[in-house]
Amino acid sequence: MLNTGTQAPDFTLPDQTGALHSLHEYRGRKVILYFYPKDSTSGCTAQACGFAERYPQIQEKGAAVLGISKDTVASHARFAENNNLPFTILSDPELSVIKAYDVWKAKKLYGRESMGVVRTTYLIDEEGIIIQAMDKVKAKDNPQQMLEFLG
């Protein structure tokens, strides 16, 4: 996980429509950047829907929400449409951004170890500095926590 007080690595990735987004485009706004393991799973859906529910309040506070997983653009399109997600989710199948943000880790499930995305959320300030970093977040609680961090 990256430390607070450090510059957030810039990136350019496609969203659920295939349009490219770069982190530097969001300068001047706070960004909630969250990494999640897989589209359409229960925890990831709960987290995304929690952000969707709070999205108007997040926007009122001048912030943007960006979700990133290794799923494809097509998978993201279905996920966003099925859950009426009003924010951007980005596809990183090459794991370049996932690794740059140090969220690709060994995980254990039922005694088996495999590599995967550890659910992690960063709050990035208007200048691109990480001001909050949370790993192993609880999917259902994370959207409310991030709204509270925005003040």
FIKOLZA-1660 file (N, C-alpha, C; in steps of 0.1 Angstrom, whole numbers, plus 5000, padded with zeros to 4 digits):
% residues 151
   i   px   py   pz ch aa at
   1 5008 4988 5000  A  M  N
   1 5000 5000 5000  A  M CA
   1 5009 5012 5000  A  M  C
   2 5005 5022 4993  A  L  N
   2 5012 5035 4992  A  L CA
   2 5009 5043 5005  A  L  C
   3 5019 5051 5009  A  N  N
   3 5018 5059 5021  A  N CA
   3 5011 5072 5019  A  N  C
   4 5004 5077 5029  A  T  N
   4 4999 5091 5029  A  T CA
   4 5010 5101 5027  A  T  C
   5 5007 5112 5021  A  G  N
   5 5017 5122 5019  A  G CA
   5 5026 5120 5007  A  G  C
   6 5024 5109 5000  A  T  N
   6 5031 5107 4987  A  T CA
   6 5023 5111 4975  A  T  C
   7 5030 5114 4964  A  Q  N
   7 5023 5117 4952  A  Q CA
   7 5016 5104 4946  A  Q  C
   8 5004 5105 4942  A  A  N
   8 4996 5094 4937  A  A CA
   8 5002 5091 4922  A  A  C
   9 5005 5079 4919  A  P  N
   9 5010 5076 4905  A  P CA
   9 4999 5080 4895  A  P  C
  10 5003 5087 4885  A  D  N
  10 4994 5090 4874  A  D CA
  10 4992 5078 4865  A  D  C
  11 4981 5077 4858  A  F  N
  11 4977 5066 4850  A  F CA
  11 4967 5071 4839  A  F  C
  12 4966 5062 4829  A  T  N
  12 4956 5064 4819  A  T CA
  12 4950 5050 4816  A  T  C
  13 4937 5048 4819  A  L  N
  13 4930 5036 4817  A  L CA
  13 4916 5038 4810  A  L  C
  14 4911 5028 4804  A  P  N
  14 4898 5029 4798  A  P CA
  14 4887 5026 4808  A  P  C
  15 4876 5034 4806  A  D  N
  15 4864 5032 4815  A  D CA
  15 4854 5022 4809  A  D  C
  16 4843 5021 4815  A  Q  N
  16 4833 5011 4811  A  Q CA
  16 4827 5014 4797  A  Q  C
  17 4830 5025 4792  A  T  N
  17 4826 5028 4778  A  T CA
  17 4837 5027 4768  A  T  C
  18 4849 5025 4773  A  G  N
  18 4861 5024 4765  A  G CA
  18 4869 5038 4764  A  G  C
  19 4863 5049 4770  A  A  N
  19 4869 5062 4770  A  A CA
  19 4881 5062 4779  A  A  C
  20 4891 5069 4776  A  L  N
  20 4903 5069 4784  A  L CA
  20 4902 5080 4795  A  L  C
  21 4907 5077 4807  A  H  N
  21 4907 5086 4818  A  H CA
  21 4921 5086 4824  A  H  C
  22 4926 5098 4828  A  S  N
  22 4939 5099 4834  A  S CA
  22 4937 5106 4848  A  S  C
  23 4945 5102 4857  A  L  N
  23 4943 5108 4871  A  L CA
  23 4946 5123 4870  A  L  C
  24 4955 5127 4862  A  H  N
  24 4959 5141 4862  A  H CA
  24 4947 5150 4858  A  H  C
  25 4937 5144 4850  A  E  N
  25 4926 5152 4846  A  E CA
  25 4917 5156 4858  A  E  C
  26 4919 5150 4869  A  Y  N
  26 4911 5153 4881  A  Y CA
  26 4918 5163 4890  A  Y  C
  27 4929 5168 4886  A  R  N
  27 4935 5179 4895  A  R CA
  27 4926 5190 4898  A  R  C
  28 4926 5195 4910  A  G  N
  28 4917 5205 4914  A  G CA
  28 4905 5199 4921  A  G  C
  29 4904 5186 4921  A  R  N
  29 4893 5179 4928  A  R CA
  29 4899 5168 4937  A  R  C
  30 4892 5165 4948  A  K  N
  30 4896 5153 4955  A  K CA
  30 4891 5141 4947  A  K  C
  31 4898 5129 4949  A  V  N
  31 4895 5117 4942  A  V CA
  31 4895 5106 4952  A  V  C
  32 4883 5099 4952  A  I  N
  32 4883 5086 4959  A  I CA
  32 4886 5075 4949  A  I  C
  33 4898 5069 4951  A  L  N
  33 4903 5059 4941  A  L CA
  33 4902 5046 4949  A  L  C
  34 4893 5037 4944  A  Y  N
  34 4892 5024 4951  A  Y CA
  34 4895 5013 4942  A  Y  C
  35 4902 5003 4947  A  F  N
  35 4905 4991 4940  A  F CA
  35 4897 4979 4945  A  F  C
  36 4891 4972 4936  A  Y  N
  36 4883 4960 4941  A  Y CA
  36 4886 4948 4933  A  Y  C
  37 4883 4936 4938  A  P  N
  37 4888 4924 4932  A  P CA
  37 4880 4920 4919  A  P  C
  38 4867 4921 4919  A  K  N
  38 4860 4915 4907  A  K CA
  38 4845 4920 4906  A  K  C
  39 4842 4924 4893  A  D  N
  39 4828 4928 4891  A  D CA
  39 4818 4918 4895  A  D  C
  40 4807 4923 4899  A  S  N
  40 4795 4914 4901  A  S CA
  40 4796 4904 4912  A  S  C
  41 4806 4905 4921  A  T  N
  41 4806 4897 4933  A  T CA
  41 4799 4904 4944  A  T  C
  42 4795 4897 4954  A  S  N
  42 4787 4903 4965  A  S CA
  42 4794 4915 4971  A  S  C
  43 4806 4913 4976  A  G  N
  43 4813 4924 4982  A  G CA
  43 4816 4936 4973  A  G  C
  44 4820 4933 4961  A  C  N
  44 4823 4944 4952  A  C CA
  44 4810 4952 4947  A  C  C
  45 4799 4944 4946  A  T  N
  45 4786 4951 4943  A  T CA
  45 4782 4959 4954  A  T  C
  46 4783 4954 4967  A  A  N
  46 4779 4962 4978  A  A CA
  46 4787 4975 4979  A  A  C
  47 4800 4974 4977  A  Q  N
  47 4809 4986 4978  A  Q CA
  47 4805 4996 4967  A  Q  C
  48 4803 4991 4954  A  A  N
  48 4800 5000 4943  A  A CA
  48 4786 5007 4945  A  A  C
  49 4777 4999 4950  A  C  N
  49 4763 5005 4952  A  C CA
  49 4764 5015 4964  A  C  C
  50 4772 5012 4974  A  G  N
  50 4774 5022 4984  A  G CA
  50 4779 5035 4979  A  G  C
  51 4789 5034 4970  A  F  N
  51 4794 5047 4964  A  F CA
  51 4784 5053 4956  A  F  C
  52 4776 5045 4948  A  A  N
  52 4765 5051 4940  A  A CA
  52 4755 5058 4948  A  A  C
  53 4751 5052 4959  A  E  N
  53 4741 5058 4968  A  E CA
  53 4746 5072 4974  A  E  C
  54 4759 5072 4977  A  R  N
  54 4764 5085 4983  A  R CA
  54 4770 5094 4972  A  R  C
  55 4769 5091 4960  A  Y  N
  55 4776 5099 4949  A  Y CA
  55 4771 5113 4949  A  Y  C
  56 4758 5116 4951  A  P  N
  56 4755 5130 4951  A  P CA
  56 4761 5138 4962  A  P  C
  57 4763 5132 4974  A  Q  N
  57 4769 5139 4985  A  Q CA
  57 4784 5140 4982  A  Q  C
  58 4790 5130 4976  A  I  N
  58 4804 5131 4973  A  I CA
  58 4807 5142 4963  A  I  C
  59 4798 5143 4953  A  Q  N
  59 4800 5154 4943  A  Q CA
  59 4798 5167 4949  A  Q  C
  60 4788 5169 4959  A  E  N
  60 4786 5181 4966  A  E CA
  60 4799 5186 4973  A  E  C
  61 4807 5176 4977  A  K  N
  61 4819 5179 4984  A  K CA
  61 4831 5181 4974  A  K  C
  62 4828 5181 4961  A  G  N
  62 4837 5184 4951  A  G CA
  62 4847 5173 4948  A  G  C
  63 4843 5161 4951  A  A  N
  63 4851 5149 4949  A  A CA
  63 4846 5140 4937  A  A  C
  64 4855 5132 4932  A  A  N
  64 4851 5122 4922  A  A CA
  64 4854 5108 4927  A  A  C
  65 4847 5098 4922  A  V  N
  65 4850 5084 4925  A  V CA
  65 4855 5077 4913  A  V  C
  66 4865 5070 4915  A  L  N
  66 4871 5061 4904  A  L CA
  66 4873 5047 4910  A  L  C
  67 4867 5037 4904  A  G  N
  67 4869 5023 4908  A  G CA
  67 4878 5017 4898  A  G  C
  68 4887 5008 4903  A  I  N
  68 4896 5001 4893  A  I CA
  68 4896 4986 4897  A  I  C
  69 4895 4977 4887  A  S  N
  69 4897 4963 4888  A  S CA
  69 4904 4958 4876  A  S  C
  70 4908 4945 4876  A  K  N
  70 4914 4940 4864  A  K CA
  70 4904 4934 4854  A  K  C
  71 4891 4936 4857  A  D  N
  71 4881 4931 4847  A  D CA
  71 4881 4939 4834  A  D  C
  72 4876 4934 4824  A  T  N
  72 4875 4940 4811  A  T CA
  72 4866 4951 4810  A  T  C
  73 4867 4959 4800  A  V  N
  73 4858 4970 4797  A  V CA
  73 4844 4965 4795  A  V  C
  74 4842 4954 4788  A  A  N
  74 4829 4948 4786  A  A CA
  74 4823 4943 4800  A  A  C
  75 4831 4937 4808  A  S  N
  75 4826 4933 4822  A  S CA
  75 4822 4946 4830  A  S  C
  76 4830 4956 4829  A  H  N
  76 4827 4969 4836  A  H CA
  76 4814 4975 4831  A  H  C
  77 4812 4974 4818  A  A  N
  77 4799 4980 4812  A  A CA
  77 4787 4973 4817  A  A  C
  78 4787 4959 4818  A  R  N
  78 4776 4952 4824  A  R CA
  78 4774 4955 4838  A  R  C
  79 4785 4955 4846  A  F  N
  79 4785 4958 4860  A  F CA
  79 4779 4972 4863  A  F  C
  80 4784 4982 4855  A  A  N
  80 4779 4996 4857  A  A CA
  80 4764 4997 4853  A  A  C
  81 4760 4990 4842  A  E  N
  81 4746 4991 4838  A  E CA
  81 4737 4984 4848  A  E  C
  82 4741 4972 4852  A  N  N
  82 4732 4964 4861  A  N CA
  82 4730 4970 4874  A  N  C
  83 4740 4979 4879  A  N  N
  83 4739 4985 4892  A  N CA
  83 4737 5000 4891  A  N  C
  84 4734 5005 4879  A  N  N
  84 4732 5020 4878  A  N CA
  84 4743 5028 4884  A  N  C
  85 4755 5025 4881  A  L  N
  85 4767 5032 4887  A  L CA
  85 4769 5045 4880  A  L  C
  86 4768 5056 4888  A  P  N
  86 4769 5070 4881  A  P CA
  86 4784 5075 4880  A  P  C
  87 4793 5067 4885  A  F  N
  87 4807 5071 4885  A  F CA
  87 4815 5062 4876  A  F  C
  88 4828 5065 4874  A  T  N
  88 4837 5058 4865  A  T CA
  88 4844 5046 4871  A  T  C
  89 4843 5035 4864  A  I  N
  89 4851 5023 4868  A  I CA
  89 4861 5021 4856  A  I  C
  90 4873 5018 4860  A  L  N
  90 4884 5016 4850  A  L CA
  90 4889 5002 4850  A  L  C
  91 4893 4998 4838  A  S  N
  91 4898 4985 4835  A  S CA
  91 4913 4985 4834  A  S  C
  92 4919 4976 4842  A  D  N
  92 4933 4974 4843  A  D CA
  92 4938 4959 4842  A  D  C
  93 4934 4953 4830  A  P  N
  93 4938 4939 4829  A  P CA
  93 4953 4936 4828  A  P  C
  94 4961 4946 4825  A  E  N
  94 4975 4944 4825  A  E CA
  94 4981 4946 4839  A  E  C
  95 4973 4950 4849  A  L  N
  95 4977 4952 4863  A  L CA
  95 4987 4963 4865  A  L  C
  96 4989 4972 4855  A  S  N
  96 4999 4982 4856  A  S CA
  96 4996 4992 4868  A  S  C
  97 4984 4996 4868  A  V  N
  97 4980 5006 4879  A  V CA
  97 4978 4998 4892  A  V  C
  98 4972 4987 4892  A  I  N
  98 4970 4979 4904  A  I CA
  98 4984 4976 4910  A  I  C
  99 4994 4973 4903  A  K  N
  99 5007 4971 4909  A  K CA
  99 5014 4984 4913  A  K  C
 100 5012 4995 4905  A  A  N
 100 5018 5008 4909  A  A CA
 100 5012 5013 4922  A  A  C
 101 5000 5009 4925  A  Y  N
 101 4994 5013 4938  A  Y CA
 101 4995 5002 4949  A  Y  C
 102 5003 4992 4946  A  D  N
 102 5007 4981 4955  A  D CA
 102 4995 4974 4962  A  D  C
 103 4985 4971 4953  A  V  N
 103 4973 4964 4958  A  V CA
 103 4972 4949 4953  A  V  C
 104 4982 4945 4945  A  W  N
 104 4983 4931 4940  A  W CA
 104 4991 4923 4950  A  W  C
 105 4984 4914 4957  A  K  N
 105 4991 4908 4968  A  K CA
 105 4987 4893 4969  A  K  C
 106 4994 4885 4976  A  A  N
 106 4991 4871 4979  A  A CA
 106 4979 4871 4989  A  A  C
 107 4969 4863 4985  A  K  N
 107 4957 4862 4994  A  K CA
 107 4954 4848 4997  A  K  C
 108 4948 4845 5008  A  K  N
 108 4945 4832 5012  A  K CA
 108 4930 4830 5012  A  K  C
 109 4925 4820 5006  A  L  N
 109 4910 4817 5006  A  L CA
 109 4909 4802 5007  A  L  C
 110 4902 4798 5018  A  Y  N
 110 4900 4783 5021  A  Y CA
 110 4914 4776 5021  A  Y  C
 111 4924 4782 5027  A  G  N
 111 4937 4776 5028  A  G CA
 111 4946 4776 5016  A  G  C
 112 4940 4781 5004  A  R  N
 112 4948 4782 4992  A  R CA
 112 4953 4796 4990  A  R  C
 113 4965 4798 4986  A  E  N
 113 4971 4811 4984  A  E CA
 113 4971 4814 4969  A  E  C
 114 4967 4826 4965  A  S  N
 114 4967 4830 4951  A  S CA
 114 4970 4845 4951  A  S  C
 115 4973 4851 4940  A  M  N
 115 4975 4865 4939  A  M CA
 115 4962 4872 4935  A  M  C
 116 4960 4883 4940  A  G  N
 116 4948 4891 4937  A  G CA
 116 4948 4905 4942  A  G  C
 117 4937 4912 4938  A  V  N
 117 4936 4926 4943  A  V CA
 117 4931 4926 4957  A  V  C
 118 4938 4933 4966  A  V  N
 118 4934 4935 4980  A  V CA
 118 4925 4948 4980  A  V  C
 119 4913 4947 4985  A  R  N
 119 4904 4958 4984  A  R CA
 119 4910 4970 4992  A  R  C
 120 4913 4980 4985  A  T  N
 120 4921 4992 4990  A  T CA
 120 4915 5005 4985  A  T  C
 121 4914 5015 4993  A  T  N
 121 4909 5028 4989  A  T CA
 121 4919 5039 4993  A  T  C
 122 4921 5048 4983  A  Y  N
 122 4929 5060 4986  A  Y CA
 122 4921 5072 4984  A  Y  C
 123 4923 5082 4992  A  L  N
 123 4917 5095 4990  A  L CA
 123 4929 5104 4986  A  L  C
 124 4927 5110 4974  A  I  N
 124 4938 5118 4968  A  I CA
 124 4933 5133 4968  A  I  C
 125 4942 5142 4972  A  D  N
 125 4938 5156 4973  A  D CA
 125 4938 5163 4959  A  D  C
 126 4935 5176 4959  A  E  N
 126 4934 5184 4947  A  E CA
 126 4948 5185 4940  A  E  C
 127 4959 5182 4947  A  E  N
 127 4972 5183 4941  A  E CA
 127 4978 5170 4937  A  E  C
 128 4970 5159 4939  A  G  N
 128 4975 5146 4935  A  G CA
 128 4982 5139 4946  A  G  C
 129 4981 5144 4959  A  I  N
 129 4988 5137 4970  A  I CA
 129 4978 5128 4978  A  I  C
 130 4983 5116 4981  A  I  N
 130 4975 5107 4989  A  I CA
 130 4973 5112 5003  A  I  C
 131 4961 5115 5007  A  I  N
 131 4958 5120 5021  A  I CA
 131 4952 5110 5030  A  I  C
 132 4947 5099 5024  A  Q  N
 132 4941 5088 5032  A  Q CA
 132 4944 5075 5024  A  Q  C
 133 4948 5064 5031  A  A  N
 133 4951 5051 5025  A  A CA
 133 4945 5041 5034  A  A  C
 134 4936 5032 5029  A  M  N
 134 4930 5022 5037  A  M CA
 134 4931 5009 5029  A  M  C
 135 4937 4998 5035  A  D  N
 135 4937 4985 5029  A  D CA
 135 4928 4976 5037  A  D  C
 136 4925 4965 5031  A  K  N
 136 4916 4954 5036  A  K CA
 136 4903 4961 5042  A  K  C
 137 4898 4970 5034  A  V  N
 137 4886 4977 5038  A  V CA
 137 4874 4967 5038  A  V  C
 138 4864 4971 5046  A  K  N
 138 4851 4963 5046  A  K CA
 138 4842 4970 5035  A  K  C
 139 4838 4962 5025  A  A  N
 139 4831 4967 5013  A  A CA
 139 4819 4975 5017  A  A  C
 140 4811 4971 5026  A  K  N
 140 4798 4978 5029  A  K CA
 140 4801 4991 5037  A  K  C
 141 4812 4992 5045  A  D  N
 141 4815 5003 5053  A  D CA
 141 4823 5014 5046  A  D  C
 142 4830 5010 5036  A  N  N
 142 4840 5019 5030  A  N CA
 142 4834 5032 5023  A  N  C
 143 4823 5031 5016  A  P  N
 143 4817 5043 5010  A  P CA
 143 4813 5054 5021  A  P  C
 144 4807 5050 5032  A  Q  N
 144 4804 5059 5042  A  Q CA
 144 4817 5065 5049  A  Q  C
 145 4827 5056 5051  A  Q  N
 145 4839 5061 5057  A  Q CA
 145 4845 5072 5048  A  Q  C
 146 4845 5070 5035  A  M  N
 146 4852 5079 5026  A  M CA
 146 4844 5092 5026  A  M  C
 147 4831 5091 5026  A  L  N
 147 4822 5103 5027  A  L CA
 147 4826 5112 5039  A  L  C
 148 4828 5105 5050  A  E  N
 148 4831 5112 5063  A  E CA
 148 4845 5118 5062  A  E  C
 149 4855 5111 5055  A  F  N
 149 4868 5117 5054  A  F CA
 149 4868 5130 5045  A  F  C
 150 4858 5131 5036  A  L  N
 150 4857 5143 5028  A  L CA
 150 4853 5155 5036  A  L  C
 151 4847 5152 5048  A  G  N
 151 4843 5163 5058  A  G CA
 151 4830 5169 5055  A  G  C
% end
